[in-house]
Amino acid sequence: LAGARAAIAEPIVAEVQTRLRVLLDLGLGYLSLSRESGSLSRGEAERIRLAAQLGAGLCGVLYVLDEPTTGLHARDTERLLRTLIALRDRGNTVLVVEHDIDVIAASDHVIDLGPGAGPRGGRVMASGTPREVSLVVDAPTAPYLAGNRAPMKRRPRTAVGARAIRIRGARLHNLVEVDVDIPLNCLTCVSGVSGSGKSSLIMHTLLPAVRAHLRRATTNVAAQIAGLDA
């Protein structure tokens, strides 16, 4: 663009570049403009909404978020934390309902409710900085902030036999010819950063195939799946 058109477009281009830069900072540079919003994971959608707020450059706003780390990998949680801190540093108030210990530990002020759920809850057990809360004996979150909570000991279960659901050549959204075996009679965890293809593989590839198999119907999932009869 040149001349008058360039002058008209200048603030628009600057706004677009600011929004795109925030999306890149939040690790969403892999998303394409053709991607439907309904296909986004919860973590991706949450960060897109936060990017819109950061791009707006508002201050003096109260932001209330309910468990924003749900569905996020630890690496993505760090990016989310940087975003929340950036919102705070602009002169905003950020109030988060959260279970993630990293978010709690990074907070300026913590309000810990308890001691239990339902009729056993509803009381403020501790209020203060993360360090102050970690010293309150009766606070349910205290031992986690203090680092005194021992991790649960688990013994991995060995897969019995060679029975497994076999997915071959899965192609959807961010999946690139994925081959994977899911052993039966085991607890299997599919992990990875937000947007790596976990939901695309399980919820949008395997699940439709299982439903079609049970209904004896055809499916158009972009993968070959075997072992459903087991």
Contacts in CASP RR format, 6 or more apart in sequence:
PFRMAT RR
TARGET T0000
AUTHOR 0000-0000-0000
METHOD contacts of the structure
MODEL  1
LAGARAAIAEPIVAEVQTRLRVLLDLGLGYLSLSRESGSLSRGEAERIRL
AAQLGAGLCGVLYVLDEPTTGLHARDTERLLRTLIALRDRGNTVLVVEHD
IDVIAASDHVIDLGPGAGPRGGRVMASGTPREVSLVVDAPTAPYLAGNRA
PMKRRPRTAVGARAIRIRGARLHNLVEVDVDIPLNCLTCVSGVSGSGKSS
LIMHTLLPAVRAHLRRATTNVAAQIAGLDA
1 9 0 8 1.000
18 55 0 8 1.000
19 51 0 8 1.000
19 52 0 8 1.000
19 55 0 8 1.000
22 51 0 8 1.000
22 54 0 8 1.000
22 55 0 8 1.000
23 29 0 8 1.000
23 31 0 8 1.000
23 48 0 8 1.000
23 51 0 8 1.000
25 79 0 8 1.000
25 82 0 8 1.000
25 83 0 8 1.000
26 47 0 8 1.000
26 50 0 8 1.000
26 51 0 8 1.000
26 79 0 8 1.000
26 80 0 8 1.000
26 83 0 8 1.000
27 47 0 8 1.000
27 76 0 8 1.000
27 79 0 8 1.000
28 44 0 8 1.000
28 47 0 8 1.000
28 48 0 8 1.000
28 51 0 8 1.000
30 174 0 8 1.000
30 195 0 8 1.000
31 40 0 8 1.000
31 44 0 8 1.000
35 173 0 8 1.000
37 45 0 8 1.000
39 173 0 8 1.000
39 200 0 8 1.000
39 204 0 8 1.000
40 48 0 8 1.000
41 71 0 8 1.000
41 194 0 8 1.000
41 195 0 8 1.000
41 197 0 8 1.000
41 198 0 8 1.000
41 199 0 8 1.000
42 70 0 8 1.000
42 71 0 8 1.000
43 70 0 8 1.000
43 71 0 8 1.000
43 72 0 8 1.000
43 76 0 8 1.000
43 194 0 8 1.000
44 194 0 8 1.000
44 195 0 8 1.000
46 68 0 8 1.000
46 72 0 8 1.000
46 80 0 8 1.000
47 76 0 8 1.000
47 79 0 8 1.000
47 80 0 8 1.000
47 83 0 8 1.000
47 194 0 8 1.000
50 68 0 8 1.000
50 80 0 8 1.000
50 83 0 8 1.000
50 84 0 8 1.000
50 87 0 8 1.000
51 83 0 8 1.000
53 61 0 8 1.000
53 63 0 8 1.000
53 87 0 8 1.000
54 83 0 8 1.000
54 86 0 8 1.000
54 87 0 8 1.000
57 90 0 8 1.000
58 90 0 8 1.000
58 92 0 8 1.000
59 90 0 8 1.000
59 91 0 8 1.000
59 92 0 8 1.000
60 91 0 8 1.000
60 92 0 8 1.000
60 93 0 8 1.000
61 92 0 8 1.000
61 93 0 8 1.000
62 92 0 8 1.000
62 93 0 8 1.000
62 95 0 8 1.000
63 87 0 8 1.000
63 92 0 8 1.000
63 93 0 8 1.000
63 94 0 8 1.000
63 95 0 8 1.000
64 95 0 8 1.000
64 96 0 8 1.000
65 84 0 8 1.000
65 94 0 8 1.000
65 95 0 8 1.000
65 96 0 8 1.000
65 97 0 8 1.000
65 98 0 8 1.000
66 97 0 8 1.000
67 97 0 8 1.000
67 98 0 8 1.000
67 99 0 8 1.000
68 80 0 8 1.000
68 84 0 8 1.000
68 96 0 8 1.000
68 98 0 8 1.000
69 77 0 8 1.000
69 80 0 8 1.000
69 98 0 8 1.000
69 99 0 8 1.000
69 100 0 8 1.000
69 103 0 8 1.000
71 194 0 8 1.000
72 80 0 8 1.000
72 194 0 8 1.000
73 191 0 8 1.000
73 192 0 8 1.000
73 193 0 8 1.000
73 194 0 8 1.000
73 196 0 8 1.000
74 102 0 8 1.000
75 193 0 8 1.000
76 193 0 8 1.000
76 194 0 8 1.000
77 100 0 8 1.000
77 102 0 8 1.000
77 103 0 8 1.000
78 102 0 8 1.000
80 103 0 8 1.000
81 102 0 8 1.000
81 103 0 8 1.000
81 106 0 8 1.000
84 94 0 8 1.000
84 96 0 8 1.000
84 103 0 8 1.000
85 106 0 8 1.000
87 94 0 8 1.000
88 94 0 8 1.000
88 108 0 8 1.000
96 103 0 8 1.000
96 107 0 8 1.000
98 104 0 8 1.000
101 141 0 8 1.000
101 144 0 8 1.000
101 145 0 8 1.000
104 110 0 8 1.000
104 130 0 8 1.000
104 141 0 8 1.000
104 144 0 8 1.000
104 145 0 8 1.000
105 130 0 8 1.000
105 145 0 8 1.000
106 130 0 8 1.000
107 130 0 8 1.000
108 129 0 8 1.000
109 127 0 8 1.000
109 128 0 8 1.000
109 129 0 8 1.000
110 126 0 8 1.000
110 127 0 8 1.000
110 128 0 8 1.000
110 129 0 8 1.000
110 130 0 8 1.000
110 133 0 8 1.000
110 141 0 8 1.000
110 145 0 8 1.000
111 124 0 8 1.000
111 126 0 8 1.000
111 127 0 8 1.000
111 128 0 8 1.000
112 124 0 8 1.000
112 125 0 8 1.000
112 126 0 8 1.000
112 127 0 8 1.000
112 133 0 8 1.000
112 136 0 8 1.000
112 139 0 8 1.000
112 140 0 8 1.000
112 141 0 8 1.000
112 142 0 8 1.000
113 121 0 8 1.000
113 122 0 8 1.000
113 123 0 8 1.000
113 124 0 8 1.000
113 125 0 8 1.000
114 120 0 8 1.000
114 121 0 8 1.000
114 122 0 8 1.000
114 123 0 8 1.000
114 125 0 8 1.000
114 140 0 8 1.000
115 121 0 8 1.000
115 123 0 8 1.000
115 125 0 8 1.000
115 138 0 8 1.000
115 140 0 8 1.000
116 140 0 8 1.000
125 136 0 8 1.000
125 138 0 8 1.000
125 139 0 8 1.000
125 140 0 8 1.000
126 132 0 8 1.000
126 133 0 8 1.000
126 136 0 8 1.000
126 138 0 8 1.000
126 139 0 8 1.000
126 141 0 8 1.000
126 142 0 8 1.000
127 133 0 8 1.000
130 145 0 8 1.000
131 145 0 8 1.000
133 139 0 8 1.000
133 141 0 8 1.000
133 142 0 8 1.000
133 145 0 8 1.000
134 142 0 8 1.000
134 143 0 8 1.000
134 145 0 8 1.000
134 146 0 8 1.000
134 147 0 8 1.000
135 142 0 8 1.000
135 146 0 8 1.000
136 142 0 8 1.000
143 149 0 8 1.000
157 186 0 8 1.000
157 187 0 8 1.000
159 183 0 8 1.000
159 184 0 8 1.000
159 185 0 8 1.000
159 186 0 8 1.000
160 184 0 8 1.000
160 185 0 8 1.000
163 183 0 8 1.000
163 184 0 8 1.000
163 185 0 8 1.000
163 227 0 8 1.000
163 230 0 8 1.000
164 181 0 8 1.000
164 182 0 8 1.000
164 183 0 8 1.000
164 184 0 8 1.000
164 227 0 8 1.000
164 230 0 8 1.000
165 181 0 8 1.000
165 182 0 8 1.000
165 184 0 8 1.000
165 206 0 8 1.000
165 225 0 8 1.000
165 226 0 8 1.000
165 227 0 8 1.000
165 228 0 8 1.000
165 230 0 8 1.000
166 180 0 8 1.000
166 181 0 8 1.000
166 182 0 8 1.000
166 225 0 8 1.000
166 226 0 8 1.000
166 227 0 8 1.000
167 178 0 8 1.000
167 179 0 8 1.000
167 180 0 8 1.000
167 181 0 8 1.000
167 182 0 8 1.000
167 201 0 8 1.000
167 205 0 8 1.000
167 206 0 8 1.000
167 223 0 8 1.000
167 224 0 8 1.000
167 225 0 8 1.000
168 179 0 8 1.000
168 223 0 8 1.000
168 224 0 8 1.000
168 225 0 8 1.000
168 226 0 8 1.000
169 177 0 8 1.000
169 178 0 8 1.000
169 179 0 8 1.000
169 222 0 8 1.000
169 223 0 8 1.000
169 224 0 8 1.000
170 177 0 8 1.000
170 178 0 8 1.000
170 179 0 8 1.000
170 180 0 8 1.000
170 200 0 8 1.000
170 201 0 8 1.000
170 205 0 8 1.000
170 221 0 8 1.000
170 222 0 8 1.000
170 223 0 8 1.000
171 177 0 8 1.000
171 178 0 8 1.000
171 222 0 8 1.000
171 223 0 8 1.000
172 200 0 8 1.000
172 201 0 8 1.000
172 204 0 8 1.000
172 205 0 8 1.000
172 221 0 8 1.000
172 222 0 8 1.000
172 223 0 8 1.000
173 197 0 8 1.000
173 200 0 8 1.000
173 204 0 8 1.000
174 195 0 8 1.000
174 196 0 8 1.000
174 197 0 8 1.000
174 200 0 8 1.000
175 197 0 8 1.000
175 200 0 8 1.000
175 201 0 8 1.000
175 205 0 8 1.000
178 201 0 8 1.000
178 223 0 8 1.000
180 201 0 8 1.000
182 188 0 8 1.000
182 206 0 8 1.000
184 230 0 8 1.000
190 198 0 8 1.000
190 201 0 8 1.000
190 202 0 8 1.000
191 198 0 8 1.000
192 198 0 8 1.000
204 221 0 8 1.000
205 221 0 8 1.000
205 222 0 8 1.000
205 223 0 8 1.000
205 225 0 8 1.000
206 225 0 8 1.000
208 219 0 8 1.000
208 221 0 8 1.000
209 219 0 8 1.000
209 221 0 8 1.000
209 223 0 8 1.000
209 225 0 8 1.000
209 228 0 8 1.000
210 228 0 8 1.000
211 219 0 8 1.000
212 218 0 8 1.000
212 219 0 8 1.000
213 228 0 8 1.000
END
